[in-house]
């Protein structure tokens, strides 16, 4: 399977780096073709200047990301969940890479949106500091709803699944180790 792993944490040495490494390791053990991208290493303007009405040329790194997404059969997004939302780096990446006529096409009539990235699945692996119950009861897991439905589902990825580590800030070493083992196992299965 052709797998693209996106690490959206802005800091080197983060737990997201360890999660990405575990997933890539597991996928490599099973012979999957894996390409891994640290979003923090890309050179691009995070702001979609001019919105969707601008014909601004794509920076080389953005054009390459579109090629990689077209190449992959399975997309893995690894990210922290900050303020119940994506970090600015991931939001900027989505705004700049998942453009109309690449990721989706809009129509004036029903069904209004034509997903252009069908035939691909996705996995979102994320950490959040609050306990699961708090996030579910008070926020409805806004990050998950955004990335699974408004971004990936909107563009045609199906199925979109998740692995979430709740209470990450206070997680024990054993809990973190178990989470890394889970990521490695998902990598082996290309899931």
Beta strands, then each sheet from edge to edge (+ up, - down):
strand 1: 2-7
strand 2: 33-38
strand 3: 74-82
strand 4: 85-86
strand 5: 104-106
strand 6: 113-115
strand 7: 121-128
strand 8: 160-166
sheet 1: 2+ 1+ 3+ 4-
sheet 2: 2+ 1+ 3+ 7+ 8+
sheet 3: 5+ 6-
end
